[in-house]
């Protein structure tokens, strides 16, 4: 596999150099998976980050706000919501461990 050709997509970049080297847009694009005609996952991710400002800003939105964005159907919105819930649970677990 050619590492540089894998970098055409965020998933290939993550595989080759690690998640810590990806931008927020790229990480979100991986969750989104695929785009729609004329709008790749990377463009959808960029629109989300522009509209909501950050992952924190996104996490405070009702699911209906995500559905307003062209290219985000139910499955993609649910995938993003699940990722935020996983992150919330990790933070809570770390917090509980730090106060113990």
Residue, then its C-alpha position, 0 to 999 in steps of 0.5 A: x500500500x502506498x502511504x501517500x495515496x492513502x492520505x487522499x482520505x482521512x482514514x488512510x492518514x490516520x492509519x499511516x501517521x496516527x489519529x493525533x495528527x488529524x484535524x478535527x475536520x478529518x476526524x469528523x469526516x471519518x465518522x461521517x464516512x461518505x458524502x453525497x453527490x457534490x459534497x464529500x464527507x470532508x466538506x460536510x465535516x468542515x460545514x459542521x465545524x464552521x457552524x458549531x465552532x468546535x466539538x463542544x459546540x456540536x455536542x450541545x446541539x439537538x440532533x435535529x440541528x445536524x439533520x439540517x445539513x445536506x449530506x447528514x442522514x439519520x445514520x450519520x447523525x446517530x453515529x456522531x451522537x454515539x461518538x459524543x456519548x462515548x467521549x462523555x462517558x470517558x470524561x466521566x470515568x476519568x473524572x471519577x478516577x481522579x477524585x477517588 
